[in-house]
Amino acid sequence: MMKKSFRDSSSGFLTRKGYDVLTAENGERALDFLSKNPVDVILLDLKMPVMGGEEFLRAKGPLYPDILWS
């Protein structure tokens, strides 16, 4: 049996609750999604491959300046 990733488990849970969910396997892919899709919430893993979570948060600023982080 293959272990589900946290991303897959979270996506499944939120989808069953009626939310539209976009997932990305890394920070660069997430930035690409954000440039094409409006979102209300970002759930983020800080240890993503290719581009880490903190780097992603700095890069997403121009796309979503109203989404704050610290």
N, CA, C and O atoms as a Tripos MOL2 file, in Angstrom:
@<TRIPOS>MOLECULE
protein
  280   279    70     0     0
PROTEIN
NO_CHARGES

@<TRIPOS>ATOM
      1 N           0.8400   -1.1810    0.0000 N.3       1 MET1
      2 CA          0.0000    0.0000    0.0000 C.3       1 MET1
      3 C           0.8870    1.2460    0.0000 C.2       1 MET1
      4 O           1.8420    1.3350    0.7720 O.2       1 MET1
      5 N           0.5690    2.1980   -0.8600 N.am      2 MET2
      6 CA          1.3610    3.4210   -0.9790 C.3       2 MET2
      7 C           0.8580    4.4710    0.0210 C.2       2 MET2
      8 O          -0.3460    4.6760    0.1730 O.2       2 MET2
      9 N           1.7940    5.1190    0.6870 N.am      3 LYS3
     10 CA          1.4610    6.1520    1.6520 C.3       3 LYS3
     11 C           1.0350    7.4280    0.9310 C.2       3 LYS3
     12 O           1.7310    7.8890    0.0250 O.2       3 LYS3
     13 N          -0.1100    8.0060    1.3290 N.am      4 LYS4
     14 CA         -0.5740    9.2620    0.7410 C.3       4 LYS4
     15 C           0.2240   10.4230    1.2970 C.2       4 LYS4
     16 O           0.5990   10.4360    2.4690 O.2       4 LYS4
     17 N           0.4780   11.3930    0.4410 N.am      5 SER5
     18 CA          1.1850   12.5830    0.8880 C.3       5 SER5
     19 C           0.2260   13.4930    1.6420 C.2       5 SER5
     20 O          -0.9920   13.3950    1.4990 O.2       5 SER5
     21 N           0.7930   14.3660    2.4350 N.am      6 PHE6
     22 CA         -0.0210   15.3400    3.1480 C.3       6 PHE6
     23 C          -0.8120   16.1900    2.1520 C.2       6 PHE6
     24 O          -1.9720   16.5190    2.4000 O.2       6 PHE6
     25 N          -0.1850   16.5450    1.0240 N.am      7 ARG7
     26 CA         -0.8580   17.3250   -0.0100 C.3       7 ARG7
     27 C          -2.0830   16.5790   -0.5280 C.2       7 ARG7
     28 O          -3.1570   17.1680   -0.6510 O.2       7 ARG7
     29 N          -1.9380   15.2980   -0.8320 N.am      8 ASP8
     30 CA         -3.0620   14.5100   -1.3500 C.3       8 ASP8
     31 C          -4.1600   14.3410   -0.3050 C.2       8 ASP8
     32 O          -5.3450   14.4520   -0.6210 O.2       8 ASP8
     33 N          -3.7710   14.0760    0.9280 N.am      9 SER9
     34 CA         -4.7570   13.9150    2.0050 C.3       9 SER9
     35 C          -5.5250   15.2050    2.2490 C.2       9 SER9
     36 O          -6.7490   15.1890    2.3810 O.2       9 SER9
     37 N          -4.8080   16.3180    2.3080 N.am     10 SER10
     38 CA         -5.4520   17.6180    2.5440 C.3      10 SER10
     39 C          -6.3760   17.9850    1.3920 C.2      10 SER10
     40 O          -7.4910   18.4590    1.6070 O.2      10 SER10
     41 N          -5.9090   17.7640    0.1750 N.am     11 SER11
     42 CA         -6.7110   18.0560   -1.0030 C.3      11 SER11
     43 C          -7.9980   17.2370   -1.0020 C.2      11 SER11
     44 O          -9.0760   17.7700   -1.2610 O.2      11 SER11
     45 N          -7.8870   15.9560   -0.7140 N.am     12 GLY12
     46 CA         -9.0700   15.0920   -0.6650 C.3      12 GLY12
     47 C         -10.0590   15.5450    0.3950 C.2      12 GLY12
     48 O         -11.2620   15.6090    0.1440 O.2      12 GLY12
     49 N          -9.5550   15.8570    1.5650 N.am     13 PHE13
     50 CA        -10.4210   16.3130    2.6630 C.3      13 PHE13
     51 C         -11.1570   17.5960    2.2820 C.2      13 PHE13
     52 O         -12.3740   17.6870    2.4440 O.2      13 PHE13
     53 N         -10.4200   18.5870    1.7760 N.am     14 LEU14
     54 CA        -11.0330   19.8710    1.4220 C.3      14 LEU14
     55 C         -12.0040   19.7400    0.2490 C.2      14 LEU14
     56 O         -13.0370   20.4100    0.2190 O.2      14 LEU14
     57 N         -11.6780   18.8890   -0.7040 N.am     15 THR15
     58 CA        -12.5780   18.6570   -1.8360 C.3      15 THR15
     59 C         -13.8890   18.0360   -1.3590 C.2      15 THR15
     60 O         -14.9660   18.4400   -1.7980 O.2      15 THR15
     61 N         -13.7980   17.0540   -0.4600 N.am     16 ARG16
     62 CA        -15.0170   16.4310    0.0850 C.3      16 ARG16
     63 C         -15.8630   17.4280    0.8670 C.2      16 ARG16
     64 O         -17.0780   17.2620    0.9690 O.2      16 ARG16
     65 N         -15.2380   18.4560    1.4170 N.am     17 LYS17
     66 CA        -15.9630   19.5000    2.1480 C.3      17 LYS17
     67 C         -16.5500   20.5530    1.2050 C.2      17 LYS17
     68 O         -17.2070   21.4870    1.6630 O.2      17 LYS17
     69 N         -16.3230   20.4150   -0.1030 N.am     18 GLY18
     70 CA        -16.9170   21.3070   -1.0810 C.3      18 GLY18
     71 C         -16.0320   22.4300   -1.5870 C.2      18 GLY18
     72 O         -16.4990   23.3060   -2.3160 O.2      18 GLY18
     73 N         -14.7620   22.4170   -1.2110 N.am     19 TYR19
     74 CA        -13.8410   23.4600   -1.6690 C.3      19 TYR19
     75 C         -13.2080   23.0750   -3.0020 C.2      19 TYR19
     76 O         -12.9710   21.8970   -3.2700 O.2      19 TYR19
     77 N         -12.9400   24.0700   -3.8240 N.am     20 ASP20
     78 CA        -12.1500   23.8680   -5.0310 C.3      20 ASP20
     79 C         -10.6820   23.9360   -4.6170 C.2      20 ASP20
     80 O         -10.2660   24.8880   -3.9560 O.2      20 ASP20
     81 N          -9.9130   22.9480   -4.9960 N.am     21 VAL21
     82 CA         -8.5270   22.8450   -4.5310 C.3      21 VAL21
     83 C          -7.5820   22.7570   -5.7290 C.2      21 VAL21
     84 O          -7.8010   21.9700   -6.6500 O.2      21 VAL21
     85 N          -6.5420   23.5660   -5.7030 N.am     22 LEU22
     86 CA         -5.4370   23.4640   -6.6490 C.3      22 LEU22
     87 C          -4.2320   22.9660   -5.8690 C.2      22 LEU22
     88 O          -3.9910   23.4290   -4.7540 O.2      22 LEU22
     89 N          -3.4820   22.0460   -6.4190 N.am     23 THR23
     90 CA         -2.2740   21.5780   -5.7320 C.3      23 THR23
     91 C          -1.0720   21.7650   -6.6480 C.2      23 THR23
     92 O          -1.1960   21.7910   -7.8720 O.2      23 THR23
     93 N           0.0800   21.8920   -6.0290 N.am     24 ALA24
     94 CA          1.3340   22.0280   -6.7720 C.3      24 ALA24
     95 C           2.4020   21.2130   -6.0610 C.2      24 ALA24
     96 O           2.4580   21.1740   -4.8320 O.2      24 ALA24
     97 N           3.2400   20.5700   -6.8420 N.am     25 GLU25
     98 CA          4.2790   19.7230   -6.2540 C.3      25 GLU25
     99 C           5.5050   20.4950   -5.8050 C.2      25 GLU25
    100 O           6.3670   19.9460   -5.1200 O.2      25 GLU25
    101 N           5.5940   21.7860   -6.1900 N.am     26 ASN26
    102 CA          6.7150   22.5960   -5.7330 C.3      26 ASN26
    103 C           6.3600   24.0790   -5.8450 C.2      26 ASN26
    104 O           5.3260   24.4330   -6.4120 O.2      26 ASN26
    105 N           7.2050   24.9290   -5.3110 N.am     27 GLY27
    106 CA          6.9400   26.3610   -5.2760 C.3      27 GLY27
    107 C           6.8570   27.0150   -6.6410 C.2      27 GLY27
    108 O           6.0320   27.9040   -6.8510 O.2      27 GLY27
    109 N           7.7050   26.5840   -7.5790 N.am     28 GLU28
    110 CA          7.6470   27.1670   -8.9200 C.3      28 GLU28
    111 C           6.3200   26.8600   -9.5930 C.2      28 GLU28
    112 O           5.7320   27.7250  -10.2430 O.2      28 GLU28
    113 N           5.8560   25.6490   -9.4410 N.am     29 ARG29
    114 CA          4.5580   25.2540  -10.0220 C.3      29 ARG29
    115 C           3.4360   26.0330   -9.3500 C.2      29 ARG29
    116 O           2.4820   26.4320  -10.0190 O.2      29 ARG29
    117 N           3.5270   26.2530   -8.0620 N.am     30 ALA30
    118 CA          2.5110   27.0210   -7.3380 C.3      30 ALA30
    119 C           2.4500   28.4590   -7.8500 C.2      30 ALA30
    120 O           1.3600   29.0030   -8.0260 O.2      30 ALA30
    121 N           3.6030   29.0780   -8.0890 N.am     31 LEU31
    122 CA          3.6110   30.4380   -8.6440 C.3      31 LEU31
    123 C           2.9610   30.4730  -10.0160 C.2      31 LEU31
    124 O           2.2470   31.4210  -10.3440 O.2      31 LEU31
    125 N           3.2020   29.4500  -10.8160 N.am     32 ASP32
    126 CA          2.5700   29.3650  -12.1300 C.3      32 ASP32
    127 C           1.0460   29.2910  -11.9770 C.2      32 ASP32
    128 O           0.3230   29.9930  -12.6840 O.2      32 ASP32
    129 N           0.5590   28.4570  -11.0720 N.am     33 PHE33
    130 CA         -0.8870   28.3610  -10.8150 C.3      33 PHE33
    131 C          -1.4490   29.7020  -10.3670 C.2      33 PHE33
    132 O          -2.5000   30.1290  -10.8440 O.2      33 PHE33
    133 N          -0.7520   30.3650   -9.4530 N.am     34 LEU34
    134 CA         -1.2460   31.6320   -8.9140 C.3      34 LEU34
    135 C          -1.3320   32.7230   -9.9720 C.2      34 LEU34
    136 O          -2.1800   33.6110   -9.8870 O.2      34 LEU34
    137 N          -0.4660   32.6580  -10.9530 N.am     35 SER35
    138 CA         -0.4990   33.6760  -12.0010 C.3      35 SER35
    139 C          -1.7140   33.5020  -12.9130 C.2      35 SER35
    140 O          -2.0690   34.4170  -13.6560 O.2      35 SER35
    141 N          -2.3490   32.3360  -12.8580 N.am     36 LYS36
    142 CA         -3.4790   32.0290  -13.7480 C.3      36 LYS36
    143 C          -4.7950   31.7960  -13.0230 C.2      36 LYS36
    144 O          -5.8480   31.7620  -13.6600 O.2      36 LYS36
    145 N          -4.7590   31.6340  -11.6970 N.am     37 ASN37
    146 CA         -5.9500   31.2650  -10.9400 C.3      37 ASN37
    147 C          -6.0740   32.1130   -9.6810 C.2      37 ASN37
    148 O          -5.1410   32.1660   -8.8790 O.2      37 ASN37
    149 N          -7.2140   32.7770   -9.4970 N.am     38 PRO38
    150 CA         -7.3990   33.5060   -8.2370 C.3      38 PRO38
    151 C          -7.6190   32.5130   -7.0930 C.2      38 PRO38
    152 O          -8.2790   31.4880   -7.2670 O.2      38 PRO38
    153 N          -7.0650   32.8270   -5.9350 N.am     39 VAL39
    154 CA         -7.2490   31.9620   -4.7560 C.3      39 VAL39
    155 C          -7.5930   32.8260   -3.5470 C.2      39 VAL39
    156 O          -7.3090   34.0230   -3.5140 O.2      39 VAL39
    157 N          -8.2060   32.1950   -2.5660 N.am     40 ASP40
    158 CA         -8.5440   32.8760   -1.3200 C.3      40 ASP40
    159 C          -7.6150   32.4830   -0.1800 C.2      40 ASP40
    160 O          -7.3950   33.2620    0.7480 O.2      40 ASP40
    161 N          -7.0720   31.2740   -0.2540 N.am     41 VAL41
    162 CA         -6.2330   30.7450    0.8270 C.3      41 VAL41
    163 C          -5.0710   29.9720    0.2100 C.2      41 VAL41
    164 O          -5.2260   29.2860   -0.8000 O.2      41 VAL41
    165 N          -3.9090   30.0990    0.8390 N.am     42 ILE42
    166 CA         -2.7480   29.3130    0.4360 C.3      42 ILE42
    167 C          -2.3060   28.4810    1.6340 C.2      42 ILE42
    168 O          -1.9580   29.0290    2.6800 O.2      42 ILE42
    169 N          -2.3190   27.1560    1.4830 N.am     43 LEU43
    170 CA         -1.7520   26.2520    2.4880 C.3      43 LEU43
    171 C          -0.3910   25.8510    1.9520 C.2      43 LEU43
    172 O          -0.2730   25.3870    0.8170 O.2      43 LEU43
    173 N           0.6270   26.0280    2.7590 N.am     44 LEU44
    174 CA          1.9890   25.9370    2.2360 C.3      44 LEU44
    175 C           2.8850   25.0680    3.1070 C.2      44 LEU44
    176 O           2.8700   25.1680    4.3330 O.2      44 LEU44
    177 N           3.6520   24.2280    2.4600 N.am     45 ASP45
    178 CA          4.6980   23.4550    3.1160 C.3      45 ASP45
    179 C           5.9870   24.2630    2.9910 C.2      45 ASP45
    180 O           6.3620   24.6510    1.8850 O.2      45 ASP45
    181 N           6.6510   24.5150    4.0710 N.am     46 LEU46
    182 CA          7.8750   25.3110    4.0270 C.3      46 LEU46
    183 C           9.0530   24.5620    3.4140 C.2      46 LEU46
    184 O          10.0240   25.1860    2.9880 O.2      46 LEU46
    185 N           8.9800   23.2300    3.3630 N.am     47 LYS47
    186 CA         10.0860   22.4320    2.8270 C.3      47 LYS47
    187 C           9.6870   21.7810    1.5030 C.2      47 LYS47
    188 O           9.6420   20.5570    1.3890 O.2      47 LYS47
    189 N           9.4020   22.6090    0.5180 N.am     48 MET48
    190 CA          9.0590   22.1020   -0.8150 C.3      48 MET48
    191 C          10.3280   21.9500   -1.6430 C.2      48 MET48
    192 O          11.3130   22.6510   -1.4110 O.2      48 MET48
    193 N          10.3040   21.0270   -2.6160 N.am     49 PRO49
    194 CA         11.4460   20.9360   -3.5230 C.3      49 PRO49
    195 C          11.4410   22.1110   -4.5050 C.2      49 PRO49
    196 O          10.4280   22.7930   -4.6580 O.2      49 PRO49
    197 N          12.5430   22.3360   -5.1460 N.am     50 VAL50
    198 CA         12.7640   23.3520   -6.1800 C.3      50 VAL50
    199 C          12.7790   24.7610   -5.5970 C.2      50 VAL50
    200 O          13.7580   25.4870   -5.7670 O.2      50 VAL50
    201 N          11.7210   25.1510   -4.9180 N.am     51 MET51
    202 CA         11.6210   26.4760   -4.2980 C.3      51 MET51
    203 C          10.9840   26.2930   -2.9330 C.2      51 MET51
    204 O           9.8440   25.8360   -2.8400 O.2      51 MET51
    205 N          11.6970   26.6390   -1.8780 N.am     52 GLY52
    206 CA         11.1860   26.4790   -0.5250 C.3      52 GLY52
    207 C          10.0250   27.4070   -0.2310 C.2      52 GLY52
    208 O           9.7660   28.3500   -0.9790 O.2      52 GLY52
    209 N           9.3330   27.1400    0.8490 N.am     53 GLY53
    210 CA          8.1600   27.9120    1.2220 C.3      53 GLY53
    211 C           8.4190   29.3910    1.4600 C.2      53 GLY53
    212 O           7.6420   30.2340    1.0120 O.2      53 GLY53
    213 N           9.5010   29.7170    2.1590 N.am     54 GLU54
    214 CA          9.7900   31.1310    2.4120 C.3      54 GLU54
    215 C          10.1230   31.8690    1.1200 C.2      54 GLU54
    216 O           9.7050   33.0120    0.9330 O.2      54 GLU54
    217 N          10.8670   31.2280    0.2360 N.am     55 GLU55
    218 CA         11.1790   31.8290   -1.0550 C.3      55 GLU55
    219 C           9.8970   32.0260   -1.8750 C.2      55 GLU55
    220 O           9.7200   33.0490   -2.5360 O.2      55 GLU55
    221 N           9.0130   31.0320   -1.8190 N.am     56 PHE56
    222 CA          7.7260   31.1490   -2.5000 C.3      56 PHE56
    223 C           6.9320   32.3450   -1.9800 C.2      56 PHE56
    224 O           6.3650   33.1050   -2.7650 O.2      56 PHE56
    225 N           6.8920   32.5120   -0.6660 N.am     57 LEU57
    226 CA          6.1280   33.6150   -0.0790 C.3      57 LEU57
    227 C           6.6610   34.9700   -0.5300 C.2      57 LEU57
    228 O           5.8810   35.8840   -0.7980 O.2      57 LEU57
    229 N           7.9690   35.1040   -0.6160 N.am     58 ARG58
    230 CA          8.5420   36.3600   -1.1090 C.3      58 ARG58
    231 C           8.1860   36.5750   -2.5790 C.2      58 ARG58
    232 O           7.8850   37.6990   -2.9820 O.2      58 ARG58
    233 N           8.2170   35.5250   -3.3730 N.am     59 ALA59
    234 CA          7.9660   35.6380   -4.8070 C.3      59 ALA59
    235 C           6.4970   35.8800   -5.1260 C.2      59 ALA59
    236 O           6.1890   36.5110   -6.1370 O.2      59 ALA59
    237 N           5.5850   35.3950   -4.2930 N.am     60 LYS60
    238 CA          4.1580   35.5530   -4.5760 C.3      60 LYS60
    239 C           3.6650   36.9510   -4.2690 C.2      60 LYS60
    240 O           2.5560   37.3050   -4.6690 O.2      60 LYS60
    241 N           4.4450   37.7530   -3.5770 N.am     61 GLY61
    242 CA          4.0400   39.0920   -3.1710 C.3      61 GLY61
    243 C           3.4050   39.9320   -4.2580 C.2      61 GLY61
    244 O           2.3230   40.4760   -4.0400 O.2      61 GLY61
    245 N           4.0310   40.0630   -5.4270 N.am     62 PRO62
    246 CA          3.4220   40.8780   -6.4910 C.3      62 PRO62
    247 C           2.0780   40.3270   -6.9900 C.2      62 PRO62
    248 O           1.2260   41.0920   -7.4410 O.2      62 PRO62
    249 N           1.8870   39.0050   -6.9100 N.am     63 LEU63
    250 CA          0.6360   38.4120   -7.3650 C.3      63 LEU63
    251 C          -0.4920   38.5920   -6.3590 C.2      63 LEU63
    252 O          -1.6430   38.8070   -6.7400 O.2      63 LEU63
    253 N          -0.1600   38.5050   -5.0720 N.am     64 TYR64
    254 CA         -1.1520   38.5670   -4.0000 C.3      64 TYR64
    255 C          -0.6410   39.4300   -2.8640 C.2      64 TYR64
    256 O          -0.3390   38.9080   -1.7920 O.2      64 TYR64
    257 N          -0.5370   40.7220   -3.0630 N.am     65 PRO65
    258 CA          0.0130   41.5870   -2.0100 C.3      65 PRO65
    259 C          -0.8580   41.6540   -0.7600 C.2      65 PRO65
    260 O          -0.3660   42.0260    0.3060 O.2      65 PRO65
    261 N          -2.1470   41.3020   -0.8630 N.am     66 ASP66
    262 CA         -3.0480   41.3550    0.2900 C.3      66 ASP66
    263 C          -2.9560   40.1240    1.1830 C.2      66 ASP66
    264 O          -3.4690   40.1420    2.3020 O.2      66 ASP66
    265 N          -2.3180   39.0640    0.7180 N.am     67 ILE67
    266 CA         -2.1270   37.8680    1.5380 C.3      67 ILE67
    267 C          -0.8500   38.0830    2.3440 C.2      67 ILE67
    268 O           0.2550   38.0810    1.8020 O.2      67 ILE67
    269 N          -1.0270   38.2670    3.6400 N.am     68 LEU68
    270 CA          0.0950   38.6000    4.5130 C.3      68 LEU68
    271 C           0.7730   37.3480    5.0420 C.2      68 LEU68
    272 O           0.1660   36.2790    5.1070 O.2      68 LEU68
    273 N           2.0190   37.4890    5.4140 N.am     69 TRP69
    274 CA          2.7590   36.3960    6.0650 C.3      69 TRP69
    275 C           3.8350   37.0070    6.9470 C.2      69 TRP69
    276 O           4.2450   38.1530    6.7610 O.2      69 TRP69
    277 N           4.2710   36.2280    7.8930 N.am     70 SER70
    278 CA          5.3650   36.6630    8.7420 C.3      70 SER70
    279 C           6.1670   35.4770    9.2110 C.2      70 SER70
    280 O           7.1420   35.6420    9.9440 O.2      70 SER70
@<TRIPOS>BOND
     1     1     2 1
     2     2     3 1
     3     3     4 2
     4     3     5 am
     5     5     6 1
     6     6     7 1
     7     7     8 2
     8     7     9 am
     9     9    10 1
    10    10    11 1
    11    11    12 2
    12    11    13 am
    13    13    14 1
    14    14    15 1
    15    15    16 2
    16    15    17 am
    17    17    18 1
    18    18    19 1
    19    19    20 2
    20    19    21 am
    21    21    22 1
    22    22    23 1
    23    23    24 2
    24    23    25 am
    25    25    26 1
    26    26    27 1
    27    27    28 2
    28    27    29 am
    29    29    30 1
    30    30    31 1
    31    31    32 2
    32    31    33 am
    33    33    34 1
    34    34    35 1
    35    35    36 2
    36    35    37 am
    37    37    38 1
    38    38    39 1
    39    39    40 2
    40    39    41 am
    41    41    42 1
    42    42    43 1
    43    43    44 2
    44    43    45 am
    45    45    46 1
    46    46    47 1
    47    47    48 2
    48    47    49 am
    49    49    50 1
    50    50    51 1
    51    51    52 2
    52    51    53 am
    53    53    54 1
    54    54    55 1
    55    55    56 2
    56    55    57 am
    57    57    58 1
    58    58    59 1
    59    59    60 2
    60    59    61 am
    61    61    62 1
    62    62    63 1
    63    63    64 2
    64    63    65 am
    65    65    66 1
    66    66    67 1
    67    67    68 2
    68    67    69 am
    69    69    70 1
    70    70    71 1
    71    71    72 2
    72    71    73 am
    73    73    74 1
    74    74    75 1
    75    75    76 2
    76    75    77 am
    77    77    78 1
    78    78    79 1
    79    79    80 2
    80    79    81 am
    81    81    82 1
    82    82    83 1
    83    83    84 2
    84    83    85 am
    85    85    86 1
    86    86    87 1
    87    87    88 2
    88    87    89 am
    89    89    90 1
    90    90    91 1
    91    91    92 2
    92    91    93 am
    93    93    94 1
    94    94    95 1
    95    95    96 2
    96    95    97 am
    97    97    98 1
    98    98    99 1
    99    99   100 2
   100    99   101 am
   101   101   102 1
   102   102   103 1
   103   103   104 2
   104   103   105 am
   105   105   106 1
   106   106   107 1
   107   107   108 2
   108   107   109 am
   109   109   110 1
   110   110   111 1
   111   111   112 2
   112   111   113 am
   113   113   114 1
   114   114   115 1
   115   115   116 2
   116   115   117 am
   117   117   118 1
   118   118   119 1
   119   119   120 2
   120   119   121 am
   121   121   122 1
   122   122   123 1
   123   123   124 2
   124   123   125 am
   125   125   126 1
   126   126   127 1
   127   127   128 2
   128   127   129 am
   129   129   130 1
   130   130   131 1
   131   131   132 2
   132   131   133 am
   133   133   134 1
   134   134   135 1
   135   135   136 2
   136   135   137 am
   137   137   138 1
   138   138   139 1
   139   139   140 2
   140   139   141 am
   141   141   142 1
   142   142   143 1
   143   143   144 2
   144   143   145 am
   145   145   146 1
   146   146   147 1
   147   147   148 2
   148   147   149 am
   149   149   150 1
   150   150   151 1
   151   151   152 2
   152   151   153 am
   153   153   154 1
   154   154   155 1
   155   155   156 2
   156   155   157 am
   157   157   158 1
   158   158   159 1
   159   159   160 2
   160   159   161 am
   161   161   162 1
   162   162   163 1
   163   163   164 2
   164   163   165 am
   165   165   166 1
   166   166   167 1
   167   167   168 2
   168   167   169 am
   169   169   170 1
   170   170   171 1
   171   171   172 2
   172   171   173 am
   173   173   174 1
   174   174   175 1
   175   175   176 2
   176   175   177 am
   177   177   178 1
   178   178   179 1
   179   179   180 2
   180   179   181 am
   181   181   182 1
   182   182   183 1
   183   183   184 2
   184   183   185 am
   185   185   186 1
   186   186   187 1
   187   187   188 2
   188   187   189 am
   189   189   190 1
   190   190   191 1
   191   191   192 2
   192   191   193 am
   193   193   194 1
   194   194   195 1
   195   195   196 2
   196   195   197 am
   197   197   198 1
   198   198   199 1
   199   199   200 2
   200   199   201 am
   201   201   202 1
   202   202   203 1
   203   203   204 2
   204   203   205 am
   205   205   206 1
   206   206   207 1
   207   207   208 2
   208   207   209 am
   209   209   210 1
   210   210   211 1
   211   211   212 2
   212   211   213 am
   213   213   214 1
   214   214   215 1
   215   215   216 2
   216   215   217 am
   217   217   218 1
   218   218   219 1
   219   219   220 2
   220   219   221 am
   221   221   222 1
   222   222   223 1
   223   223   224 2
   224   223   225 am
   225   225   226 1
   226   226   227 1
   227   227   228 2
   228   227   229 am
   229   229   230 1
   230   230   231 1
   231   231   232 2
   232   231   233 am
   233   233   234 1
   234   234   235 1
   235   235   236 2
   236   235   237 am
   237   237   238 1
   238   238   239 1
   239   239   240 2
   240   239   241 am
   241   241   242 1
   242   242   243 1
   243   243   244 2
   244   243   245 am
   245   245   246 1
   246   246   247 1
   247   247   248 2
   248   247   249 am
   249   249   250 1
   250   250   251 1
   251   251   252 2
   252   251   253 am
   253   253   254 1
   254   254   255 1
   255   255   256 2
   256   255   257 am
   257   257   258 1
   258   258   259 1
   259   259   260 2
   260   259   261 am
   261   261   262 1
   262   262   263 1
   263   263   264 2
   264   263   265 am
   265   265   266 1
   266   266   267 1
   267   267   268 2
   268   267   269 am
   269   269   270 1
   270   270   271 1
   271   271   272 2
   272   271   273 am
   273   273   274 1
   274   274   275 1
   275   275   276 2
   276   275   277 am
   277   277   278 1
   278   278   279 1
   279   279   280 2
@<TRIPOS>SUBSTRUCTURE
     1 MET1         2 RESIDUE 1 A MET
     2 MET2         6 RESIDUE 1 A MET
     3 LYS3        10 RESIDUE 1 A LYS
     4 LYS4        14 RESIDUE 1 A LYS
     5 SER5        18 RESIDUE 1 A SER
     6 PHE6        22 RESIDUE 1 A PHE
     7 ARG7        26 RESIDUE 1 A ARG
     8 ASP8        30 RESIDUE 1 A ASP
     9 SER9        34 RESIDUE 1 A SER
    10 SER10       38 RESIDUE 1 A SER
    11 SER11       42 RESIDUE 1 A SER
    12 GLY12       46 RESIDUE 1 A GLY
    13 PHE13       50 RESIDUE 1 A PHE
    14 LEU14       54 RESIDUE 1 A LEU
    15 THR15       58 RESIDUE 1 A THR
    16 ARG16       62 RESIDUE 1 A ARG
    17 LYS17       66 RESIDUE 1 A LYS
    18 GLY18       70 RESIDUE 1 A GLY
    19 TYR19       74 RESIDUE 1 A TYR
    20 ASP20       78 RESIDUE 1 A ASP
    21 VAL21       82 RESIDUE 1 A VAL
    22 LEU22       86 RESIDUE 1 A LEU
    23 THR23       90 RESIDUE 1 A THR
    24 ALA24       94 RESIDUE 1 A ALA
    25 GLU25       98 RESIDUE 1 A GLU
    26 ASN26      102 RESIDUE 1 A ASN
    27 GLY27      106 RESIDUE 1 A GLY
    28 GLU28      110 RESIDUE 1 A GLU
    29 ARG29      114 RESIDUE 1 A ARG
    30 ALA30      118 RESIDUE 1 A ALA
    31 LEU31      122 RESIDUE 1 A LEU
    32 ASP32      126 RESIDUE 1 A ASP
    33 PHE33      130 RESIDUE 1 A PHE
    34 LEU34      134 RESIDUE 1 A LEU
    35 SER35      138 RESIDUE 1 A SER
    36 LYS36      142 RESIDUE 1 A LYS
    37 ASN37      146 RESIDUE 1 A ASN
    38 PRO38      150 RESIDUE 1 A PRO
    39 VAL39      154 RESIDUE 1 A VAL
    40 ASP40      158 RESIDUE 1 A ASP
    41 VAL41      162 RESIDUE 1 A VAL
    42 ILE42      166 RESIDUE 1 A ILE
    43 LEU43      170 RESIDUE 1 A LEU
    44 LEU44      174 RESIDUE 1 A LEU
    45 ASP45      178 RESIDUE 1 A ASP
    46 LEU46      182 RESIDUE 1 A LEU
    47 LYS47      186 RESIDUE 1 A LYS
    48 MET48      190 RESIDUE 1 A MET
    49 PRO49      194 RESIDUE 1 A PRO
    50 VAL50      198 RESIDUE 1 A VAL
    51 MET51      202 RESIDUE 1 A MET
    52 GLY52      206 RESIDUE 1 A GLY
    53 GLY53      210 RESIDUE 1 A GLY
    54 GLU54      214 RESIDUE 1 A GLU
    55 GLU55      218 RESIDUE 1 A GLU
    56 PHE56      222 RESIDUE 1 A PHE
    57 LEU57      226 RESIDUE 1 A LEU
    58 ARG58      230 RESIDUE 1 A ARG
    59 ALA59      234 RESIDUE 1 A ALA
    60 LYS60      238 RESIDUE 1 A LYS
    61 GLY61      242 RESIDUE 1 A GLY
    62 PRO62      246 RESIDUE 1 A PRO
    63 LEU63      250 RESIDUE 1 A LEU
    64 TYR64      254 RESIDUE 1 A TYR
    65 PRO65      258 RESIDUE 1 A PRO
    66 ASP66      262 RESIDUE 1 A ASP
    67 ILE67      266 RESIDUE 1 A ILE
    68 LEU68      270 RESIDUE 1 A LEU
    69 TRP69      274 RESIDUE 1 A TRP
    70 SER70      278 RESIDUE 1 A SER
